[in-house]
Amino acid sequence: MRGPLRAQSRNSKFLFSSNFNSEVKKMTDVMAERENAFAEGKEEGFAEGRAEGFAEGAFTERTKADKEKRQMAKSLKEQNVDVSIIAKTTGFSEEEIRSL
């Protein structure tokens, strides 16, 4: 009777080992998927942040340029340069220049 017990014991060990290896592979696959998803999310976040930063920087530059043009228009107006010439040069309307 010892023979069948040993065979059953070996078979149980094999099944346990096979199941264990299968579960370890599943866990490893899940962990790898999680790491890949995290890396992709991180990369997307950096890209969005970069785009927002560029947009904010462009807005700041436009605001700065607009302020400088207004200062130039005001200075020209104070020097009695014709409003229509200032308007053509700066792109502002004559009403905007008069309000400076």
Rosetta blueprint (number, residue, H / E / L):
1 M L
2 R H
3 G H
4 P H
5 L H
6 R H
7 A H
8 Q H
9 S H
10 R H
11 N H
12 S H
13 K H
14 F H
15 L H
16 F H
17 S H
18 S H
19 N H
20 F H
21 N H
22 S H
23 E H
24 V H
25 K H
26 K H
27 M H
28 T H
29 D H
30 V H
31 M H
32 A H
33 E H
34 R H
35 E H
36 N H
37 A H
38 F H
39 A H
40 E H
41 G H
42 K H
43 E H
44 E H
45 G H
46 F H
47 A H
48 E H
49 G H
50 R H
51 A H
52 E H
53 G H
54 F H
55 A H
56 E H
57 G H
58 A H
59 F H
60 T H
61 E H
62 R H
63 T H
64 K H
65 A H
66 D H
67 K H
68 E H
69 K H
70 R H
71 Q H
72 M H
73 A H
74 K H
75 S H
76 L H
77 K H
78 E H
79 Q L
80 N L
81 V L
82 D L
83 V H
84 S H
85 I H
86 I H
87 A H
88 K H
89 T H
90 T H
91 G L
92 F L
93 S L
94 E H
95 E H
96 E H
97 I H
98 R H
99 S L
100 L L
